[in-house]
Amino acid sequence: MSVTLDIPDDVLAAMPVAEQERRPYLLLEIACALYARDLLSLGRAAELAGMAKLRFGQEIGSRGIPRHYTEAELDADFAYARGE
């Protein structure tokens, strides 16, 4: 399934973004917003933005969006690192 957004030309023209950069810009903005609201995981939001997870993580960090990382996930990561 895919979704097509119908954004009026005058709205797009009002964006201070070069025409060829609008699609990736909008995808990044949507991905960040959905991640910030905990509607997408980091991996899925990065996929939507067309970025590697590391790069997307840097992007949300630069925007002050907190990572969704629970204590249970930290424990699981430590266990994995210990080879458990």
C-alpha positions as CSV (number, residue, x, y, z in Angstrom):
1,M,0.0,0.0,0.0
2,S,1.2,3.5,-0.7
3,V,-0.3,6.9,0.1
4,T,-0.2,9.9,-2.2
5,L,-0.5,13.3,-0.7
6,D,-2.1,16.1,-2.7
7,I,-0.4,19.3,-1.6
8,P,-1.4,22.4,-3.5
9,D,1.2,24.0,-5.7
10,D,1.0,27.3,-3.9
11,V,1.8,25.5,-0.6
12,L,4.7,23.7,-2.1
13,A,6.0,27.0,-3.6
14,A,5.9,28.6,-0.2
15,M,8.4,26.1,1.2
16,P,11.9,27.4,1.3
17,V,13.2,24.2,-0.2
18,A,14.4,23.6,-3.8
19,E,11.9,21.8,-5.9
20,Q,14.1,18.7,-6.4
21,E,14.6,18.5,-2.6
22,R,10.9,18.7,-1.6
23,R,10.1,15.0,-1.7
24,P,13.0,13.9,0.5
25,Y,12.4,16.9,2.8
26,L,8.8,16.1,3.3
27,L,9.5,12.4,3.9
28,L,12.0,13.3,6.5
29,E,9.6,15.7,8.2
30,I,6.8,13.1,8.3
31,A,9.2,10.4,9.5
32,C,10.5,12.6,12.3
33,A,7.0,13.6,13.4
34,L,5.7,9.9,13.4
35,Y,8.8,8.8,15.3
36,A,8.4,11.6,17.9
37,R,4.8,10.6,18.5
38,D,6.0,6.9,18.9
39,L,3.9,5.8,15.9
40,L,6.9,4.4,14.0
41,S,10.0,2.7,15.3
42,L,13.4,4.2,14.6
43,G,14.0,1.6,11.8
44,R,10.7,2.2,10.1
45,A,11.0,6.0,10.4
46,A,14.5,5.8,8.9
47,E,13.1,3.6,6.1
48,L,10.4,6.2,5.4
49,A,13.0,9.0,5.4
50,G,15.2,7.0,3.0
51,M,18.1,7.1,5.5
52,A,20.3,4.6,7.3
53,K,19.2,4.2,11.0
54,L,22.4,5.8,12.2
55,R,21.9,8.9,10.1
56,F,18.2,9.1,11.1
57,G,19.2,8.8,14.7
58,Q,21.6,11.7,14.3
59,E,18.8,13.7,12.6
60,I,16.3,13.2,15.5
61,G,19.1,13.9,18.0
62,S,19.8,17.2,16.3
63,R,16.1,18.1,16.5
64,G,16.0,17.3,20.2
65,I,13.6,14.3,19.7
66,P,14.2,11.8,22.5
67,R,15.1,8.2,21.5
68,H,12.5,5.6,22.4
69,Y,14.7,3.2,24.3
70,T,13.4,1.3,27.3
71,E,15.3,-0.2,30.2
72,A,14.2,-3.6,29.0
73,E,15.8,-2.9,25.6
74,L,19.0,-1.8,27.4
75,D,19.0,-5.0,29.4
76,A,18.5,-7.0,26.2
77,D,21.3,-5.2,24.5
78,F,23.6,-5.9,27.4
79,A,22.7,-9.6,27.4
80,Y,23.3,-9.7,23.7
81,A,26.7,-8.1,24.1
82,R,27.6,-10.7,26.8
83,G,26.6,-13.4,24.3
84,E,23.5,-14.5,26.2
